[in-house]
């Protein structure tokens, strides 16, 4: 069976193929995992995690939020990804948008963790940290394969509460150690940096074959280049000369390219090159 939801330009990463259908996109994950699809209801997740939140139409002030306080507004279920229709609003100006909700704004480090689970038991995990450079609230820089031991007990508790009998790959996003999203798939844009043992180990797990956790992630950096102007030939050549891969993004309207650096030193060099573009 194939992996479901793989973009054509990413097919080469997904080898070998599993014997059963395995989701790569959120839409496929929702369809293929009916017992666990409830994690995609982000309002329920926020409330379960003790966050102050309500559907749009319920005034934040009615729940004690100051009018000038910022709240985060996003769709209750969004299988399209990339924080579409999500953003910060004043509490007294929350749009009455059907299918969306508001939630208290969280502060602190933003992380994205991919976990291989076997019947709700964490067998392997990889952590990625968001950098400070942002575009409309979206992280532009992700440091892949970082050690963040402080969040691992939090992830274990979230798995126990929400994915107790799940087998496969999942992703959990935290801000300040609080859960903001759970996905029944991994962070596909980071797989290039996970090493050659990752996909075979994932396939063995979902197929019920003998499983050995893949090695720890070597580390690297993924950089999103947002804007309307594509990278110039000179910029692309300079990045390639550094050893940074440059992929055009044909799917996100305002992201012109995705850069991947095999180590963080190369990533920092790419960021220095892009500083001129930001100016």
C-alpha positions as CSV (number, residue, x, y, z in Angstrom):
1,X,0.0,0.0,0.0
2,X,1.2,3.6,-0.6
3,X,1.6,6.4,1.9
4,X,-1.4,8.6,1.5
5,X,-1.2,12.3,0.9
6,X,2.4,12.5,-0.3
7,X,3.2,15.5,-2.5
8,X,4.6,14.4,-5.9
9,X,7.9,16.2,-5.4
10,X,8.4,14.4,-2.0
11,X,7.8,10.8,-3.2
12,X,11.5,9.9,-3.1
13,X,11.5,10.2,0.7
14,X,8.8,7.7,1.4
15,X,10.7,4.4,0.8
16,X,10.1,1.6,1.6
17,X,6.3,1.4,1.3
18,X,4.2,0.0,4.1
19,X,1.9,-3.0,3.6
20,X,-1.1,-1.0,4.9
21,X,-2.3,2.5,4.1
22,X,-0.5,5.1,6.2
23,X,-1.4,8.8,6.3
24,X,1.1,11.6,5.5
25,X,-1.5,14.5,5.3
26,X,-4.0,15.5,7.9
27,X,-6.9,14.9,5.6
28,X,-5.8,11.3,5.1
29,X,-5.0,10.9,8.8
30,X,-8.5,12.0,9.8
31,X,-10.0,9.5,7.3
32,X,-7.8,6.6,8.2
33,X,-7.9,6.9,12.0
34,X,-11.5,7.2,13.1
35,X,-10.8,6.1,16.7
36,X,-8.4,9.0,17.2
37,X,-9.6,11.7,14.9
38,X,-10.9,13.7,17.8
39,X,-7.5,15.2,18.4
40,X,-8.1,17.4,15.3
41,X,-10.8,19.3,17.2
42,X,-8.6,22.1,18.5
43,X,-11.2,23.7,20.6
44,X,-11.8,20.4,22.5
45,X,-8.0,20.0,22.8
46,X,-7.6,23.5,24.2
47,X,-10.4,23.0,26.8
48,X,-9.1,19.6,27.7
49,X,-5.7,21.2,28.4
50,X,-7.2,23.8,30.7
51,X,-6.9,26.8,28.3
52,X,-9.4,29.6,28.2
53,X,-11.2,29.2,24.9
54,X,-14.6,29.3,23.3
55,X,-16.2,29.3,19.8
56,X,-16.3,32.6,18.0
57,X,-19.6,34.2,18.9
58,X,-19.0,33.7,22.6
59,X,-17.5,37.0,23.8
60,X,-14.1,36.7,25.5
61,X,-15.2,39.4,27.9
62,X,-18.0,37.2,29.0
63,X,-15.3,34.8,30.3
64,X,-13.3,37.5,32.0
65,X,-10.9,38.5,29.3
66,X,-10.0,42.2,29.2
67,X,-11.2,44.0,26.0
68,X,-7.6,45.0,25.0
69,X,-6.1,41.6,25.7
70,X,-4.8,39.5,22.7
71,X,-6.5,36.2,21.9
72,X,-5.6,33.7,19.2
73,X,-8.3,32.9,16.6
74,X,-8.2,29.8,14.4
75,X,-10.5,27.2,12.8
76,X,-11.7,24.5,15.2
77,X,-10.8,21.8,12.6
78,X,-8.3,22.7,9.9
79,X,-7.0,19.8,7.8
80,X,-5.3,22.2,5.3
81,X,-2.4,23.1,7.6
82,X,-0.1,26.1,7.7
83,X,-2.3,28.0,10.2
84,X,-4.8,29.1,7.5
85,X,-7.2,31.7,8.8
86,X,-5.4,31.9,12.1
87,X,-4.0,34.9,13.8
88,X,-4.1,37.2,16.8
89,X,-7.0,39.5,17.6
90,X,-8.0,41.9,20.3
91,X,-10.6,40.3,22.6
92,X,-13.1,43.0,21.8
93,X,-12.6,42.5,18.0
94,X,-12.8,38.7,17.6
95,X,-14.5,38.0,14.2
96,X,-17.7,36.1,14.3
97,X,-16.4,33.5,12.0
98,X,-18.3,30.2,11.6
99,X,-16.2,27.2,12.5
100,X,-13.6,29.1,14.3
101,X,-12.7,29.7,18.0
102,X,-10.6,32.0,20.1
103,X,-8.1,30.9,22.8
104,X,-5.9,32.7,25.2
105,X,-2.5,33.5,23.7
106,X,0.3,31.4,25.0
107,X,3.9,32.6,25.5
108,X,7.2,30.8,25.6
109,X,9.1,28.4,23.5
110,X,7.3,26.8,20.5
111,X,8.2,23.2,19.8
112,X,7.1,20.5,17.3
113,X,7.7,16.9,18.3
114,X,7.4,13.8,16.1
115,X,6.8,10.6,18.0
116,X,6.6,7.0,17.0
117,X,4.1,5.3,19.2
118,X,3.4,1.6,19.8
119,X,0.0,1.1,21.4
120,X,0.4,4.4,23.1
121,X,4.0,3.9,24.2
122,X,6.6,6.3,23.0
123,X,9.3,4.4,21.1
124,X,11.2,7.3,19.5
125,X,10.9,11.1,19.5
126,X,12.4,14.0,17.7
127,X,12.1,17.6,18.8
128,X,12.2,20.8,16.7
129,X,12.3,24.3,18.1
130,X,10.9,27.4,16.5
131,X,13.2,30.4,16.0
132,X,12.3,34.1,16.8
133,X,12.0,35.2,13.1
134,X,8.3,35.1,12.2
135,X,6.0,36.2,9.4
136,X,2.4,37.0,10.5
137,X,2.9,35.0,13.6
138,X,4.3,31.9,11.7
139,X,7.8,30.7,12.6
140,X,10.2,31.1,9.6
141,X,13.0,29.1,11.2
142,X,12.9,25.6,12.8
143,X,15.9,24.0,14.5
144,X,15.5,20.3,13.9
145,X,16.8,17.5,16.2
146,X,17.3,19.5,19.4
147,X,17.4,18.1,22.9
148,X,14.5,19.4,25.0
149,X,14.2,16.9,27.9
150,X,12.0,19.3,29.8
151,X,9.0,18.7,27.5
152,X,9.2,14.9,27.3
153,X,7.1,14.3,30.5
154,X,4.5,16.7,29.0
155,X,4.5,14.8,25.8
156,X,4.1,11.5,27.7
157,X,1.1,12.8,29.6
158,X,-0.5,14.1,26.4
159,X,0.0,10.7,24.7
160,X,-1.6,9.0,27.7
161,X,-4.6,11.3,27.7
162,X,-5.3,11.4,23.9
163,X,-3.5,8.6,22.1
164,X,-3.4,5.8,24.7
165,X,-3.8,2.9,22.2
166,X,-2.4,4.6,19.0
167,X,0.3,3.0,16.9
168,X,2.1,5.0,14.3
169,X,3.6,8.5,13.8
170,X,2.1,11.6,15.5
171,X,3.1,15.2,16.0
172,X,2.5,17.4,19.0
173,X,3.0,21.1,19.0
174,X,3.6,23.0,22.3
175,X,3.9,26.6,23.2
176,X,5.3,27.2,26.6
177,X,4.9,23.6,27.4
178,X,1.1,23.7,26.6
179,X,-0.4,21.7,23.8
180,X,-1.8,23.7,20.9
181,X,-2.2,21.0,18.2
182,X,-1.9,17.2,17.8
183,X,-1.6,15.6,14.4
184,X,-1.9,11.9,13.4
185,X,1.1,12.3,11.0
186,X,4.6,13.7,11.3
187,X,6.2,17.0,10.3
188,X,6.8,16.0,6.7
189,X,9.0,19.0,6.0
190,X,11.5,17.8,8.5
191,X,11.9,14.2,7.3
192,X,14.8,15.1,5.0
193,X,16.9,15.8,8.2
194,X,15.8,12.7,10.2
195,X,18.4,10.3,8.7
196,X,18.0,7.3,6.4
197,X,16.8,5.0,9.2
198,X,13.7,6.9,10.0
199,X,11.2,5.8,7.3
200,X,12.2,2.1,7.4
201,X,11.7,2.1,11.2
202,X,8.3,3.9,10.8
203,X,7.2,1.3,8.2
204,X,8.3,-1.6,10.4
205,X,6.3,-0.2,13.3
206,X,3.0,0.3,11.4
207,X,3.4,-3.1,9.6
208,X,3.9,-5.0,12.9
209,X,7.4,-6.1,11.9
210,X,10.4,-6.2,14.3
211,X,11.0,-2.6,15.3
212,X,14.2,-0.9,16.3
213,X,14.1,2.8,17.0
214,X,16.0,4.9,14.4
215,X,19.1,6.8,15.5
216,X,18.7,10.2,17.1
217,X,18.1,13.0,14.5
218,X,21.5,14.4,13.4
219,X,20.1,18.0,13.5
220,X,19.6,20.8,11.0
221,X,17.5,23.7,10.1
222,X,14.4,24.3,8.0
223,X,13.7,27.9,6.8
224,X,10.5,29.2,5.2
225,X,10.9,32.2,2.9
226,X,7.6,34.1,2.9
227,X,6.7,36.9,0.6
228,X,5.5,37.5,-3.0
229,X,8.9,37.9,-4.6
230,X,10.6,34.6,-5.6
231,X,14.2,34.0,-4.7
232,X,16.5,35.6,-7.3
233,X,18.9,33.5,-9.3
234,X,21.7,35.1,-7.4
235,X,20.1,34.2,-4.0
236,X,19.5,30.6,-5.0
237,X,23.0,30.2,-6.3
238,X,24.5,31.6,-3.1
239,X,22.4,29.3,-1.0
240,X,23.3,26.3,-3.1
241,X,27.0,27.2,-2.8
242,X,26.6,27.1,1.0
243,X,25.2,23.5,0.7
244,X,21.6,24.5,1.5
245,X,18.8,22.8,-0.5
246,X,16.3,25.2,-2.0
247,X,12.8,23.9,-2.9
248,X,10.1,26.1,-4.5
249,X,6.8,26.0,-2.6
250,X,4.0,25.5,-5.1
251,X,1.3,24.9,-2.4
252,X,1.4,27.7,0.1
253,X,0.3,31.0,-1.6
254,X,2.8,33.3,0.2
255,X,5.7,31.0,0.8
256,X,8.1,31.2,-2.1
257,X,10.7,28.6,-0.9
258,X,11.7,26.1,1.7
259,X,15.4,25.9,2.6
260,X,16.9,22.9,4.4
261,X,20.4,22.9,5.9
262,X,22.0,19.6,7.1
263,X,23.4,21.3,10.2
264,X,22.6,24.5,12.2
265,X,25.8,26.2,11.2
266,X,24.8,26.1,7.6
267,X,21.3,27.3,8.6
268,X,22.8,30.3,10.3
269,X,24.8,31.1,7.3
270,X,21.7,30.9,5.1
271,X,19.8,33.2,7.5
272,X,22.7,35.8,7.3
273,X,22.4,35.7,3.5
274,X,18.6,36.2,3.7
275,X,18.9,39.2,6.1
276,X,19.5,41.4,3.1
277,X,16.2,40.2,1.6
278,X,14.3,41.1,4.8
279,X,15.7,44.6,4.8
